[in-house]
Amino acid sequence: MGAHSRKCDWCGSGTPIVRDMEPVNAEYQYWCEECARALVIKGDPIETYRELDGEPIYGRLLDEHCTLKRFYSFATA
């Protein structure tokens, strides 16, 4: 199943914008913007990720809400 046809693994309804490339729990790999924002604000951001839309939405969330961005990395294909 392609990422474009998936739903957010957390809320089950949002369209994923980011994939956790090293998930703690394999059942929660794909995150919509709202759930990803909640993770970042909570202080538990995804460390190794892949943007799914071509837009750096998750990177912007990190820039806006996370002071330790240097520890996170964008996974390349």
Secondary structure, DSSP 8 states (H G I E B T S, - for coil): --GGG---TTTSSS-EEEEESS-SSTT--EEEHHHHHHHHHHT---SEEEESSSS-HHHHHHHHH-TTGGG-EE---
